[in-house]
Amino acid sequence: MDADGTNWRNVTREFPGRERKPTWSPDGTQIAFDGGDSFKSDIYLVNIDGTGIVRLTDHPEWDQYPAWSPDGTQIAFSSDRDGSTEIYVVA
């Protein structure tokens, strides 16, 4: 979307599920988001032009709320993969 609110773009058109909680990379080239269905979610990356969707996590529980490190080298996220909600980091 342009600064004036025009030129909206769907960057996850090819993603086969629900996408939530997008967060921009510090350098502005990628968006991290959690996506999945009603039973689980994983953390994904997509380039801002909609290309290159990459799954960063693959677990049968809820991985969600991605947040970039200030230098853009890591993403922290919340997960209940060990039975209680904890914070994890992926590089």
SVG drawing of the C-alpha trace seen along z (x, -y; Angstrom):
<svg xmlns="http://www.w3.org/2000/svg" viewBox="-11 -10 33 42">
<polyline fill="none" stroke="black" stroke-width="0.4" points="0.0,0.0 1.2,-3.5 1.5,-6.2 -1.7,-7.7 -3.6,-4.4 -3.9,-3.4 -2.4,-0.5 -3.2,2.3 -1.4,5.6 -2.2,9.1 1.2,10.7 -0.1,14.0 -2.5,14.9 -0.8,18.2 -0.9,19.2 -3.4,22.0 -4.7,20.9 -5.3,18.0 -2.6,15.5 -2.4,13.4 -0.2,11.0 2.1,9.7 5.3,7.9 7.8,6.1 11.5,7.0 13.7,4.2 15.1,3.7 11.6,3.6 12.1,6.5 10.1,9.3 7.0,9.8 6.8,12.5 3.4,13.8 1.7,16.8 -0.5,18.9 -2.4,22.1 -5.9,23.4 -8.3,23.8 -6.0,26.4 -2.5,25.1 -0.3,22.3 3.3,21.9 5.6,19.0 6.2,17.9 8.2,15.4 7.2,13.7 8.9,11.1 7.0,7.9 6.2,8.6 4.5,11.8 7.2,14.2 9.2,16.7 6.9,17.8 9.0,19.9 7.8,21.9 10.1,21.2 8.4,23.6 6.5,26.8 4.9,28.1 1.4,29.6 0.8,26.9 0.4,23.1 3.4,21.0 2.3,17.4 3.0,13.7 6.3,13.3 8.6,10.4 11.9,9.5 15.1,8.8 16.3,5.2 19.1,6.4 16.7,8.7 18.7,11.9 16.2,13.7 12.5,13.9 11.0,14.5 7.5,16.2 5.1,17.6 4.4,21.3 2.6,23.8 4.6,26.7 5.8,27.9 2.4,27.8 2.6,24.2 3.0,20.9 6.7,20.0 8.8,17.7 11.1,19.3 13.7,17.8 14.5,18.9 17.4,17.6"/>
</svg>
